[in-house]
């Protein structure tokens, strides 16, 4: 009769070890998840530009639509060593086409609601155009 308690103990320990190993195998450490899903600032900027920032409705890569082209914006901000992030946070003067400033002001409610990281990502994306 002493065989049964030992056998039962072995079975319980074995099942516990198997269960723990399966759980551990299915878990991904948090830091690896963040690394694999984190966007670059340029990717985030593009997503914001084309999405919730609504920038793409007025700005195209190389042609003027309602507002100046992205290439023109990048060129002028680069030449003047100015910050697009500051401008879209209403902390800088309009440099590219001041006559369009009143139209652009309607989007400041959107851009000012963005985080500092998001505004900087928009700047990185725009400045990637030449």
C-alpha positions in Angstrom: 0.0 0.0 0.0 3.0 2.3 0.4 3.4 2.3 -3.4 0.2 4.3 -4.0 1.1 7.4 -2.1 4.6 7.5 -3.7 3.0 7.0 -7.1 0.5 9.7 -6.5 3.2 12.1 -5.4 5.2 11.4 -8.5 2.1 11.9 -10.7 1.3 15.2 -9.0 4.8 16.5 -9.2 5.1 15.5 -12.9 1.8 17.2 -13.8 2.7 20.3 -11.9 6.1 20.5 -13.8 4.4 20.0 -17.1 1.8 22.6 -16.4 4.4 25.2 -15.3 6.6 24.5 -18.4 3.6 24.9 -20.8 2.7 28.3 -19.1 6.3 29.5 -19.3 6.6 28.5 -23.0 3.5 30.5 -23.9 4.6 33.7 -22.1 6.6 36.3 -23.9 8.6 38.7 -21.7 7.1 42.2 -21.8 10.3 43.8 -23.0 10.4 41.6 -26.1 6.8 42.4 -26.9 7.4 46.1 -26.7 10.5 45.8 -28.9 8.7 43.9 -31.6 5.6 46.1 -31.8 7.2 49.5 -31.3 7.0 51.8 -34.3 9.9 54.1 -35.3 9.2 57.8 -35.0 9.0 58.1 -38.8 6.4 55.2 -39.0 4.3 56.7 -36.2 4.6 60.1 -37.9 3.3 58.7 -41.1 0.4 57.0 -39.4 -0.5 60.2 -37.6 -0.1 62.3 -40.8 -2.3 60.1 -42.8 -4.7 59.3 -40.0 -5.9 61.2 -36.9 -3.7 64.2 -37.6 -5.7 64.7 -40.8 -2.6 66.4 -42.4 -2.9 64.4 -45.7 -6.2 66.0 -46.5 -4.3 69.3 -47.2 -0.6 68.3 -47.8 0.8 65.9 -50.4 4.4 64.8 -50.9 5.4 66.9 -53.9 2.4 69.1 -54.9 0.6 71.9 -53.3 -3.1 71.1 -52.6 -4.7 73.3 -49.9 -1.4 73.6 -48.1 2.2 73.5 -49.3 3.8 70.2 -50.2 5.6 68.2 -47.6 8.8 68.6 -49.5 8.5 72.4 -49.4 7.7 72.3 -45.7 10.7 70.2 -44.9 13.0 72.3 -47.1 12.0 75.6 -45.4 12.0 74.2 -41.9 15.5 72.7 -42.5 16.8 76.0 -44.0 15.5 78.0 -41.1 16.4 75.4 -38.5 12.9 75.6 -37.1 10.7 73.1 -35.4 7.5 71.8 -37.0 6.6 70.2 -33.7 6.6 73.7 -32.1 4.5 75.1 -34.9 1.8 72.5 -34.7 1.7 73.1 -31.0 1.0 76.8 -31.7 4.4 77.7 -30.3 6.0 78.9 -33.5 5.3 81.2 -36.4 4.1 80.0 -39.8 7.1 79.9 -42.0 6.1 78.3 -45.3 2.9 80.0 -46.3 1.6 82.5 -43.7 -1.5 83.2 -45.9 -2.7 79.6 -45.1 -2.2 80.1 -41.4 -5.9 80.6 -40.6 -6.8 77.4 -42.4 -4.1 75.5 -40.6 -5.3 76.8 -37.2 -8.4 74.6 -37.4 -6.1 71.5 -37.0 -4.3 72.9 -34.0 -7.0 71.4 -31.8 -6.0 68.0 -33.1 -2.3 68.4 -33.0 -2.3 70.1 -29.5 -4.2 67.1 -28.2 -1.3 64.8 -29.3 1.5 63.8 -27.0 4.9 65.4 -27.3 6.1 62.1 -28.8 3.4 62.2 -31.4 4.1 65.8 -32.4 7.8 65.0 -32.6 7.0 61.9 -34.8 5.1 64.1 -37.2 8.1 66.3 -37.4 10.4 63.4 -38.1 8.1 62.1 -40.8 7.8 65.5 -42.6 11.5 66.2 -42.3 12.2 62.9 -44.0 11.1 64.4 -47.3 13.6 66.3 -49.4 
